Amino acid sequence: MSLNYIWSGFFLVGFAAAFAQWLFLGDNEIFKKVIDGTFDSARMGVMDIALPLAGVMTLWLGIMNIGEKAGVVGWLAKVIAPFFSRIFPEVPKDHPANGHMVMNFSANLLGLDNAATPFGLKAMESLQTLNPSKDEPTNAQIMFLVLHTSGLTLIPLAIMAQRSILGAADPADIFIPCMIATYVATVAGIIAVSIRQRINLFDSVVLSWLGGMTSAIVALIWYFTQYLTKAEIATVSKVVSNAVLIGVITIFIVGALRKKVNVYEAFIEGAKGGIQTSLTVIPYLVGMLVAISVIRNAGVFGFVMNGFNWLFSGIGINTDFVPALPTALMKPLSGSGSKAMMIDAMNTYGVDSFVGRLACVFQGSADTTFYIVALYFGSVGIRKTRYAISCGLIADLAGVLTAIGVSYVFFHQG
């Protein structure tokens, strides 16, 4: 029911904000702006997201099926089984969903969005086979979704590229703050879901895995900052990310050939589900994107910013971070919308300003919670979200607060 109230609330709040601007500010264009936004968002949901997703899904579901036939996905499931059996206790150790989730998390870590989404949708589909109540998510599906919405990415390549385009003196200077913020968001998401699901995070296996991942991230940051220039960081990340991806495809194909699998037929068999999955999510995507556009075009964010400015000024807190908040507020709702907010902040305040850099860290601190809920749950027909959204937003909030803190440490003058 939470998604029902949230979705309805977007329209009601948006209408109230638009009505107030028309009544008190004399803005005769506000209703037209809101309605035009709904048409644009509906078109974008189908033409810019669902249809391109059909092609990507067709490709990667075919590749994934080859990996399953080759036994690689099953092998990954066995490797990660000790850890996953603790945080996904409902999923059998040898279930293919484990391998699919590993592939999704790996693609996210490398910043490979085009590959991460098909892997993630396949993982959600696999988890749905274990779901006794098909219209609401299992504990495992909620844990997976929240981990995904926390957006853990090792190198924010797209953000660094955008900063370079806008002429940043050091496009990669947001690398470490983004890494710290998104990692804190991920850990917060795990803790929030674990509390609800009574998962023991002090288990020795869980602690060793989390400790190992933390050590690896710290070591990576240390290596990049000590041995690579900023330009080399961007180059290495680009080469490694895409090399890993083509390497995965090659391993899948070679493994399948060794098992004498008809690789092409395996690809076609898996690829057939790509278009159907994309068509299935269209209503969920359009519904969520249109609702988001209503509150955005109705000027709700402007009212919220003024409220924050008044609140923080009143209690004596430095408000230099407030102009960057639109990016943080938009991020859980829309990836393209938050990117637009980030670019606007850099153009308005300067690409190397505190606000411009903080907006970039916000963009890299988490993922689009509402979009992911609509896409992933919609792909398997789940309508009741239980506590998935609340835990996802807790992870988002942790990422935002951390982003503000580390940005003051790294970038704020005075």
Buried (B, 14 or more C-beta within 10 A) or exposed (E): EBBEEBBEEBBEBBBEBBEBBBEEEEBEEBBEBBBEBBEBBBEBBBEBBBBEBBEBBBBBBBBBBBBBBBBBBBBBBEEBBBBBBBBBBBBEEEBBBBBBBBBBBBBBBBBBBBBBBBBBBBBBBBBBEBBEEEEBBBBBBBBBBBBBBBBBBBBBBBBBEBBBEBEBEBBBBBBBBBBBBBBBBBBBBBBBBBEBBEBEBEBEBBEEBBEEBEEEBEEEBEEBEEEBEBEEBBEBBBEBBEEBBEEBBEBBBEBBEEEEBEBEEBBEBBBEBBBEBBBBBBEBBBBBBBBBBBBBBBBBBEBBBEEBBEEBEEEEEEBBBBBBBBBBBBBBBBBBBBBBBBBBBBEEBBBBBBBBBBBBBBBBBBBBBBBBBBBBBBBBEBBBBBBBBBBBBBBBBBBBBBBBBBBBEBBBEE
